[in-house]
């Protein structure tokens, strides 16, 4: 399944989306897109089975202080432009 593709009423699952699952299902093997958890690790009070892929590492975007200041200045300019447009309507 394309990781950027949203599944829903107008974009249902198809055979290609299930290829990886069907291949791994035979051996119940784990992969980057499928994993197993121990039932003892499931919160007994909520039985929360929401998707939390333990194999996926979160990538942190580290910006320099200069990049952060540049973005703040850009957002401030955009805000001022919007405020000036609103003031012109009043």
Phi, psi and omega per residue, in radians:
X1 nan 2.406 3.083
X2 -1.158 2.104 -3.068
X3 -1.097 -0.384 3.141
X4 -1.571 -0.057 -3.066
X5 -1.544 2.240 3.088
X6 -1.568 2.278 3.110
X7 -1.617 2.383 3.126
X8 -2.995 -2.919 -3.075
X9 -1.030 -0.711 -3.110
X10 -1.608 -0.071 3.137
X11 -2.442 1.282 -3.034
X12 -1.284 2.903 3.030
X13 -1.063 2.616 3.051
X14 -2.346 3.115 -3.078
X15 -1.030 -0.681 -3.131
X16 -1.107 -0.615 3.126
X17 -1.104 -0.488 -3.056
X18 -1.721 -0.012 -3.098
X19 -0.960 -0.887 -3.110
X20 -1.061 -0.783 -3.138
X21 -1.053 -0.835 -3.095
X22 -1.113 -0.673 3.111
X23 -1.138 -0.812 -3.084
X24 -1.357 -0.395 -3.079
X25 -1.095 -0.566 -3.108
X26 -1.065 -0.691 -3.105
X27 -1.867 -0.080 -3.077
X28 0.991 0.621 3.140
X29 -1.357 2.639 3.061
X30 -1.538 2.737 3.078
X31 -2.611 -3.012 3.083
X32 -1.136 -0.432 -3.074
X33 -1.891 -0.099 3.125
X34 -2.477 2.557 -3.090
X35 -2.722 2.863 3.098
X36 -2.020 2.675 3.070
X37 -2.272 2.669 3.106
X38 -1.374 2.356 -3.124
X39 -1.015 -0.480 3.111
X40 -1.172 -0.363 3.128
X41 -1.475 -0.134 3.124
X42 -1.408 2.278 3.132
X43 -1.104 1.986 -3.064
X44 -1.177 -0.360 -3.130
X45 -1.434 -0.454 -3.103
X46 -2.095 -0.354 -3.026
X47 0.878 0.734 -3.122
X48 -1.208 1.996 3.118
X49 -1.981 0.472 3.139
X50 -1.118 2.710 -3.041
X51 -1.266 2.022 3.049
X52 -2.386 1.503 -3.043
X53 -1.154 1.943 -3.123
X54 -1.276 -0.248 -3.140
X55 -1.548 -0.265 -3.104
X56 -1.539 2.144 3.110
X57 -1.616 2.342 3.097
X58 -1.311 2.267 3.098
X59 -1.623 2.174 3.119
X60 -1.623 2.279 3.078
X61 -1.558 2.026 -3.135
X62 -1.851 2.049 -3.140
X63 -1.860 2.650 3.101
X64 -1.359 2.770 3.075
X65 -0.975 -0.643 3.128
X66 -1.109 -0.701 3.115
X67 -1.151 -0.685 3.133
X68 -1.132 -0.805 3.125
X69 -1.097 -0.686 3.115
X70 -1.090 -0.718 3.116
X71 -1.170 -0.716 3.105
X72 -1.054 -0.781 3.129
X73 -1.088 -0.735 3.134
X74 -1.100 -0.767 3.125
X75 -1.167 -0.642 3.084
X76 -1.105 -0.727 3.105
X77 -1.097 -0.734 3.121
X78 -1.113 -0.759 3.111
X79 -1.064 -0.804 -3.141
X80 -1.091 -0.680 3.106
X81 -1.094 -0.762 3.118
X82 -1.132 -0.765 3.134
X83 -1.105 -0.677 3.100
X84 -1.141 -0.677 3.092
X85 -1.111 -0.739 3.117
X86 -1.139 -0.755 3.124
X87 -1.068 -0.615 3.122
X88 -1.196 -0.384 3.133
X89 -1.464 -0.321 -3.051
X90 -1.495 nan nan
